[in-house]
Amino acid sequence: MSHKNQHVVSHPDGWAVRGEGNEKVTSVHPTQREAVEVAREIARNQQSELLIHGENGQIRERNSYGNDPFPPKG
């Protein structure tokens, strides 16, 4: 199973879901909310991270669906 982080990024046609390192987007959605829902499901299935970017391209939210240690170290 691939553990590729999923990114929600701005796209000319709305918002896109892109697997980390992929040139092509996985899917395009009219709203960021719809793109986040799809990306969250992919991240859960792949036990990876979801990174949500703002319109300016900066990461504004990050969620992990992998095997995080609990309690966190540090």
C-alpha positions in Angstrom: 0.0 0.0 0.0 1.3 3.4 -0.9 1.6 5.9 1.9 1.6 9.0 -0.4 0.6 12.2 1.3 -2.4 13.9 -0.2 -2.4 17.7 -1.0 -5.5 19.9 -1.6 -4.3 22.7 -3.9 -5.8 25.5 -5.8 -6.6 24.7 -9.5 -7.8 26.8 -12.4 -11.1 24.8 -12.3 -11.5 25.0 -8.5 -9.6 22.8 -6.1 -7.6 19.7 -6.8 -6.4 16.6 -4.9 -2.8 15.7 -5.8 -0.8 12.8 -4.5 2.7 13.9 -3.3 5.2 13.8 -6.1 2.5 13.3 -8.8 2.5 15.6 -11.8 -1.1 15.0 -12.6 -4.0 15.7 -10.1 -6.1 12.8 -8.8 -9.3 14.8 -9.1 -10.7 18.4 -9.5 -13.6 19.8 -7.5 -15.6 23.0 -7.6 -15.0 23.7 -3.9 -12.2 23.3 -1.4 -14.6 21.5 1.0 -15.3 18.8 -1.6 -11.7 18.3 -2.5 -10.8 18.0 1.3 -13.5 15.3 1.7 -12.0 13.2 -1.1 -8.4 13.8 -0.1 -9.3 12.9 3.6 -10.8 9.5 2.5 -7.7 8.7 0.3 -5.3 9.7 3.2 -7.3 7.5 5.6 -7.2 4.5 3.2 -3.4 5.0 2.6 -2.6 5.9 6.3 -0.9 9.0 5.1 -1.1 12.8 5.7 -3.5 15.3 4.4 -2.1 18.8 3.6 -4.6 21.5 2.8 -3.1 24.5 1.0 -4.7 28.0 0.9 -5.2 30.0 -2.3 -1.7 31.4 -1.9 -0.2 27.9 -1.9 0.9 27.9 1.7 -0.1 24.9 3.9 -2.9 26.1 6.2 -3.8 22.8 7.8 -2.3 19.4 8.2 -3.9 16.1 9.4 -2.3 12.7 9.9 -4.1 9.5 9.3 -1.0 7.3 9.7 0.5 5.3 12.6 1.3 8.3 14.9 2.8 7.4 18.2 0.6 8.1 21.2 1.4 9.8 23.3 3.6 11.9 21.0 7.3 12.0 21.8 8.9 15.2 23.0 
